Amino acid sequence: MLYKEVKINDANGDLSRQWFVYYSFKHPESGKYVRFRKFISNRIKTKSGRWKKAHELKKQINSKLHSGWNPFSTNEIHLTNVVKALDFALSLKKQTISKRGYYTYSSVQRIFIRWLTEMGYHKLAIDEMNSAIAREFCDHMLLEENLKPRTYNNRVQPLRTLFEVLHKREFILFNPFENIEKLKTPESEIIAYNTDELELIRNTLPQYNYQIYVISQLIFYCFLRPAEIVRLQFKDVLWDHDIIVMPGTKTKNKKSEVIILPDQLKRNLINWDLNFPPDYFLFSRNLLPGTKEIAPTRIANAWQKYAKEFGITKNIYHFKHTGNGFAFDQGFNSRDIQLQNRHSSLDETQKYLNRFRRIASDKFKKEFKGF
């Protein structure tokens, strides 16, 4: 037998002494058993808490031993400082997410490290980072920062992901944020433009700022997100084939996708100049074609300037909701709407469409006939 399973040393129930779990593994050269210990933090002040932690460690280490894990083949990464470990996890995550995503992760990481430092936890070895500390941070967000559920969830998710990066690389035996519950959030409101607002925009926006008008059309007819629009290059727009081809590097779900260019969109954008080098971005500095990718906030800022001048209170992304509502009311089937939205399933599309109307339509009211 290469190993002896985990046992618990509870110091005879004495909370003033160090509790730990231990196991033995045969040294690959000497053939003698070598004992390994995993200490339980003295910050856990109750016997029940320490027993829970001990059994948690016992289960996890035994599972690793049974699967063929060899402690002699690993280094002492579990001793890494928690802050350095999170920096390492973030550097790995950076390779697989967008610039905007990286900004979110790094922002949440800074908030968490600042809290760790204030609490004196920043010098802990990474394997001392436990679920009790994670829960303490979450309670701090709720009780002291008074965060709303959506903001709370938007912090927990990146932290859970970063610690999972460390878990998979065996810096830690378990993810301390794994069992942190996601809070229920109120359903976000579906906001759409009415016909009077659309008429005002149609008559004023093309002359005011043609580039932001083009963007509004792409959001309304193609259901594109601003973050996707700023990544679009002229080579992606196959105007003669009536499609936009979005490579996985530019989409939210990292999958290559095709978006239809409806005939009405092409008629509306008859004056749109597409004669630029293929690698140019459609919207660069000042929303004009160029070589530099801009942040999605540039679109929002340009829209707000126009909206303020013309007394419009809704944001530019509400064109997506409006376009979906028009497609829904004009009787397009859910499959077409799903494909244009690039939803993963019809169920997702139906849940989205269901939020546009809570009561039967005027058509139902006026045209429903029977005996």
C-alpha positions as CSV (number, residue, x, y, z in Angstrom):
1,M,0.0,0.0,0.0
2,L,1.4,3.3,-1.0
3,Y,-0.4,5.4,1.6
4,K,-2.3,5.3,4.8
5,E,-5.5,7.2,4.9
6,V,-6.2,10.5,6.7
7,K,-6.7,10.5,10.4
8,I,-7.7,13.4,12.7
9,N,-5.8,14.7,15.7
10,D,-8.2,16.9,17.7
11,A,-5.8,17.5,20.6
12,N,-8.3,15.8,22.9
13,G,-10.8,18.6,22.2
14,D,-8.4,21.3,23.5
15,L,-9.1,24.4,21.5
16,S,-6.0,26.1,22.8
17,R,-3.8,23.6,21.0
18,Q,-3.3,23.0,17.3
19,W,-5.6,20.5,15.6
20,F,-4.6,18.8,12.3
21,V,-5.3,15.9,10.0
22,Y,-2.5,13.6,8.9
23,Y,-1.7,10.8,6.5
24,S,1.3,8.8,5.4
25,F,2.8,8.1,2.0
26,K,5.7,5.8,1.0
27,H,8.8,7.7,0.0
28,P,9.7,6.8,-3.6
29,E,13.4,6.1,-2.8
30,S,13.5,4.9,0.8
31,G,10.2,3.0,0.7
32,K,9.5,4.2,4.2
33,Y,6.2,5.9,5.2
34,V,6.5,9.7,5.6
35,R,3.8,11.5,7.5
36,F,2.1,14.6,6.1
37,R,0.1,17.0,8.3
38,K,-2.5,19.6,7.4
39,F,-3.2,22.1,10.1
40,I,-6.6,23.5,11.0
41,S,-6.7,27.2,11.6
42,N,-6.9,28.4,15.2
43,R,-9.2,31.1,14.0
44,I,-12.0,28.5,14.1
45,K,-13.1,29.0,17.7
46,T,-15.5,26.1,18.2
47,K,-15.1,22.3,18.4
48,S,-17.9,21.8,15.9
49,G,-16.3,24.2,13.5
50,R,-12.9,22.5,13.7
51,W,-14.5,19.0,13.4
52,K,-16.3,20.1,10.3
53,K,-13.1,21.5,8.8
54,A,-11.2,18.3,9.8
55,H,-13.8,16.0,8.1
56,E,-13.8,18.2,5.1
57,L,-10.1,17.9,4.7
58,K,-10.2,14.2,5.4
59,K,-12.7,13.6,2.6
60,Q,-10.8,15.8,0.1
61,I,-7.3,14.3,0.8
62,N,-8.5,10.7,0.8
63,S,-10.3,11.4,-2.5
64,K,-7.0,12.6,-4.0
65,L,-5.0,9.7,-2.6
66,H,-7.6,7.2,-4.0
67,S,-7.3,8.9,-7.4
68,G,-3.5,8.3,-7.6
69,W,-2.2,11.6,-6.3
70,N,1.4,11.6,-5.1
71,P,2.4,14.3,-2.5
72,F,6.1,13.8,-3.4
73,S,5.4,14.9,-7.0
74,T,4.1,18.3,-6.0
75,N,5.9,21.3,-4.8
76,E,5.0,23.5,-1.8
77,I,2.6,25.7,-3.7
78,H,0.1,25.5,-0.9
79,L,2.4,27.7,1.2
80,T,2.1,30.5,-1.3
81,N,0.8,33.8,0.1
82,V,-2.9,34.3,-0.6
83,V,-2.3,37.7,-2.4
84,K,0.4,36.2,-4.6
85,A,-1.8,33.2,-5.4
86,L,-4.7,35.5,-6.5
87,D,-2.3,37.5,-8.7
88,F,-1.2,34.2,-10.3
89,A,-4.8,33.1,-10.8
90,L,-5.7,36.5,-12.4
91,S,-2.7,36.3,-14.7
92,L,-3.9,33.0,-16.0
93,K,-7.5,34.1,-16.3
94,K,-6.4,37.2,-18.3
95,Q,-5.4,34.9,-21.2
96,T,-9.0,33.7,-21.7
97,I,-11.2,36.7,-21.2
98,S,-11.8,40.0,-22.9
99,K,-10.3,43.3,-21.8
100,R,-13.6,44.3,-20.2
101,G,-13.8,41.0,-18.4
102,Y,-10.2,41.4,-17.1
103,Y,-11.1,44.8,-15.8
104,T,-14.0,43.3,-13.9
105,Y,-11.9,40.5,-12.4
106,S,-9.0,42.8,-11.4
107,S,-11.4,45.3,-9.9
108,V,-13.0,42.6,-7.7
109,Q,-9.7,41.1,-6.8
110,R,-8.4,44.5,-5.6
111,I,-11.5,45.0,-3.4
112,F,-11.1,41.6,-1.9
113,I,-7.4,42.0,-1.2
114,R,-8.0,45.4,0.4
115,W,-10.5,43.7,2.7
116,L,-8.0,40.9,3.5
117,T,-5.4,43.5,4.4
118,E,-7.8,45.4,6.6
119,M,-8.7,42.2,8.4
120,G,-5.0,41.0,8.7
121,Y,-5.6,38.0,6.5
122,H,-3.3,39.1,3.6
123,K,-0.3,37.2,4.9
124,L,-2.1,33.9,5.2
125,A,-0.8,31.0,3.1
126,I,-3.2,30.2,0.4
127,D,-4.3,26.9,2.0
128,E,-5.4,28.8,5.1
129,M,-7.9,30.6,3.0
130,N,-11.1,28.8,4.1
131,S,-14.9,29.0,3.6
132,A,-15.2,30.8,7.0
133,I,-13.1,33.8,5.7
134,A,-15.0,33.8,2.4
135,R,-18.3,33.9,4.3
136,E,-17.0,36.7,6.5
137,F,-16.2,38.8,3.4
138,C,-19.7,38.1,2.1
139,D,-21.3,39.2,5.3
140,H,-19.2,42.3,5.2
141,M,-20.5,43.1,1.8
142,L,-24.1,42.7,2.9
143,L,-24.0,44.2,6.4
144,E,-21.4,46.9,6.2
145,E,-21.3,47.9,2.5
146,N,-25.1,47.3,2.1
147,L,-24.6,46.0,-1.4
148,K,-27.6,45.2,-3.5
149,P,-27.9,41.5,-4.6
150,R,-26.8,42.1,-8.1
151,T,-23.6,43.9,-7.1
152,Y,-23.0,41.2,-4.4
153,N,-23.3,38.4,-7.0
154,N,-21.1,40.3,-9.4
155,R,-18.3,40.2,-6.8
156,V,-18.8,36.6,-5.7
157,Q,-18.7,35.1,-9.1
158,P,-15.2,36.4,-10.1
159,L,-13.8,35.3,-6.8
160,R,-15.3,31.9,-7.1
161,T,-13.7,31.6,-10.5
162,L,-10.3,32.8,-9.4
163,F,-10.2,30.4,-6.5
164,E,-11.3,27.6,-8.8
165,V,-8.3,28.3,-10.9
166,L,-6.2,27.7,-7.8
167,H,-8.2,24.7,-6.8
168,K,-7.6,23.0,-10.2
169,R,-3.9,23.6,-9.8
170,E,-3.8,22.1,-6.3
171,F,-2.9,25.3,-4.5
172,I,-5.9,24.6,-2.3
173,L,-7.9,21.5,-1.6
174,F,-11.3,23.2,-2.0
175,N,-12.7,26.4,-3.3
176,P,-13.7,28.6,-0.3
177,F,-16.4,30.4,-2.4
178,E,-17.9,27.2,-3.8
179,N,-20.8,27.1,-1.3
180,I,-21.5,30.8,-1.2
181,E,-25.1,31.1,-2.4
182,K,-26.1,33.4,-5.2
183,L,-28.6,35.9,-4.0
184,K,-31.9,36.3,-5.8
185,T,-32.2,39.5,-7.8
186,P,-35.3,41.3,-9.0
187,E,-36.1,40.7,-12.6
188,S,-34.6,43.5,-14.7
189,E,-37.1,45.7,-16.4
190,I,-37.6,45.5,-20.2
191,I,-37.4,49.0,-21.5
192,A,-38.3,49.8,-25.1
193,Y,-38.7,52.9,-27.2
194,N,-42.3,54.0,-28.2
195,T,-43.3,55.0,-31.7
196,D,-43.0,58.8,-30.9
197,E,-39.5,58.4,-29.7
198,L,-38.5,56.3,-32.7
199,E,-39.9,58.9,-35.0
200,L,-38.0,61.7,-33.3
201,I,-34.8,59.6,-33.5
202,R,-35.3,58.8,-37.1
203,N,-35.7,62.4,-38.0
204,T,-32.8,63.8,-36.0
205,L,-30.1,61.3,-35.3
206,P,-28.8,60.7,-38.8
207,Q,-28.0,64.4,-39.2
208,Y,-26.8,64.8,-35.7
209,N,-24.3,61.9,-35.6
210,Y,-24.5,59.4,-38.5
211,Q,-22.1,57.0,-36.8
212,I,-24.2,56.6,-33.7
213,Y,-27.2,56.3,-35.9
214,V,-25.5,53.3,-37.6
215,I,-24.8,51.8,-34.2
216,S,-28.5,52.2,-33.1
217,Q,-29.5,50.4,-36.3
218,L,-27.1,47.5,-35.7
219,I,-28.5,47.1,-32.1
220,F,-32.1,47.3,-33.2
221,Y,-32.0,45.0,-36.2
222,C,-29.0,42.7,-35.4
223,F,-29.4,42.6,-31.6
224,L,-25.7,43.3,-31.2
225,R,-24.2,44.4,-27.9
226,P,-22.0,47.6,-27.7
227,A,-19.1,45.4,-26.5
228,E,-19.4,43.4,-29.7
229,I,-19.9,46.4,-32.0
230,V,-16.6,48.0,-30.9
231,R,-14.8,44.8,-31.9
232,L,-16.3,44.6,-35.4
233,Q,-13.9,45.1,-38.3
234,F,-14.9,45.8,-42.0
235,K,-13.8,42.2,-42.9
236,D,-16.6,41.0,-40.6
237,V,-19.4,42.7,-42.6
238,L,-20.2,40.8,-45.7
239,W,-22.6,43.3,-47.1
240,D,-23.2,41.6,-50.4
241,H,-24.1,38.4,-48.6
242,D,-26.4,40.1,-46.1
243,I,-24.5,38.8,-43.1
244,I,-22.1,39.8,-40.3
245,V,-19.7,37.0,-39.3
246,M,-18.6,37.3,-35.7
247,P,-15.5,35.3,-34.9
248,G,-15.4,33.7,-31.4
249,T,-12.8,36.3,-30.3
250,K,-15.5,39.0,-30.5
251,T,-18.5,37.3,-29.1
252,K,-19.7,37.0,-25.5
253,N,-19.9,33.2,-25.6
254,K,-16.6,32.8,-27.5
255,K,-18.4,31.0,-30.4
256,S,-18.3,32.1,-34.0
257,E,-21.7,33.4,-35.0
258,V,-23.5,34.7,-38.1
259,I,-26.0,37.6,-37.9
260,I,-28.4,38.5,-40.7
261,L,-28.5,42.0,-42.1
262,P,-32.2,42.6,-42.7
263,D,-33.2,44.3,-45.9
264,Q,-34.7,47.2,-44.0
265,L,-31.4,47.8,-42.2
266,K,-29.6,47.9,-45.6
267,R,-32.1,50.4,-46.9
268,N,-31.7,52.6,-43.9
269,L,-27.9,52.5,-44.2
270,I,-27.7,53.1,-47.9
271,N,-25.3,56.0,-47.2
272,W,-23.0,54.0,-44.9
273,D,-19.4,54.0,-46.3
274,L,-17.8,50.6,-46.0
275,N,-14.8,51.3,-48.3
276,F,-12.1,50.9,-45.6
277,P,-9.2,48.5,-45.1
278,P,-10.5,45.1,-43.9
279,D,-8.6,45.3,-40.6
280,Y,-10.0,48.7,-39.7
281,F,-12.6,48.8,-36.9
282,L,-16.0,50.1,-37.9
283,F,-16.0,52.4,-34.9
284,S,-12.7,53.7,-33.6
285,R,-11.8,57.1,-32.2
286,N,-14.7,59.5,-32.3
287,L,-16.7,56.5,-33.6
288,L,-15.0,56.8,-37.0
289,P,-13.3,53.9,-38.8
290,G,-9.8,53.4,-37.5
291,T,-7.1,51.0,-36.3
292,K,-7.7,51.3,-32.5
293,E,-10.3,49.3,-30.7
294,I,-12.3,51.6,-28.3
295,A,-14.2,50.9,-25.1
296,P,-18.0,50.3,-25.3
297,T,-18.4,53.4,-23.0
298,R,-17.5,55.6,-26.0
299,I,-20.8,54.5,-27.6
300,A,-22.7,55.2,-24.4
301,N,-21.1,58.7,-24.0
302,A,-21.9,59.7,-27.6
303,W,-25.5,58.5,-27.2
304,Q,-26.0,60.4,-23.9
305,K,-24.8,63.6,-25.5
306,Y,-27.4,63.3,-28.2
307,A,-30.1,62.0,-25.9
308,K,-29.6,64.9,-23.5
309,E,-30.0,67.5,-26.3
310,F,-33.3,65.9,-27.5
311,G,-34.8,65.0,-24.2
312,I,-34.5,61.3,-24.5
313,T,-34.1,59.4,-21.2
314,K,-33.5,55.8,-22.5
315,N,-30.1,54.4,-23.3
316,I,-28.8,53.0,-26.6
317,Y,-29.0,49.4,-25.6
318,H,-32.8,49.7,-25.2
319,F,-32.9,49.5,-29.0
320,K,-32.1,45.8,-28.6
321,H,-35.2,45.3,-26.5
322,T,-37.2,47.5,-28.9
323,G,-36.1,45.5,-31.9
324,N,-37.0,42.2,-30.2
325,G,-40.4,43.6,-29.3
326,F,-41.1,44.6,-32.9
327,A,-40.0,41.2,-34.2
328,F,-42.3,39.6,-31.5
329,D,-45.3,41.8,-32.3
330,Q,-44.8,41.3,-36.1
331,G,-45.2,37.6,-35.7
332,F,-41.7,36.3,-36.4
333,N,-41.2,32.8,-35.0
334,S,-39.2,32.2,-31.9
335,R,-36.5,30.3,-33.8
336,D,-35.7,33.3,-36.0
337,I,-35.5,35.6,-33.0
338,Q,-33.4,33.1,-31.1
339,L,-30.9,32.8,-34.0
340,Q,-30.6,36.6,-34.4
341,N,-30.1,37.0,-30.7
342,R,-27.7,34.1,-30.7
343,H,-29.4,32.6,-27.6
344,S,-28.2,29.1,-26.7
345,S,-31.8,27.7,-26.6
346,L,-35.4,28.5,-27.5
347,D,-36.2,28.4,-23.8
348,E,-33.8,31.3,-23.2
349,T,-35.5,33.3,-26.0
350,Q,-39.0,32.5,-24.8
351,K,-38.2,33.7,-21.3
352,Y,-36.8,36.9,-22.8
353,L,-39.9,37.4,-25.0
354,N,-42.3,36.6,-22.2
355,R,-41.1,39.7,-20.3
356,F,-42.2,42.0,-23.1
357,R,-45.9,41.5,-22.4
358,R,-47.6,40.6,-19.1
359,I,-51.2,40.8,-20.5
360,A,-52.8,39.8,-23.8
361,S,-52.2,42.2,-26.8
362,D,-54.5,44.8,-28.3
363,K,-54.8,42.4,-31.3
364,F,-56.2,39.7,-29.0
365,K,-58.6,42.3,-27.6
366,K,-59.9,43.6,-30.9
367,E,-59.7,40.5,-33.2
368,F,-60.5,37.5,-31.0
369,K,-63.9,36.2,-32.3
370,G,-66.0,33.2,-31.6
371,F,-69.7,32.3,-31.4
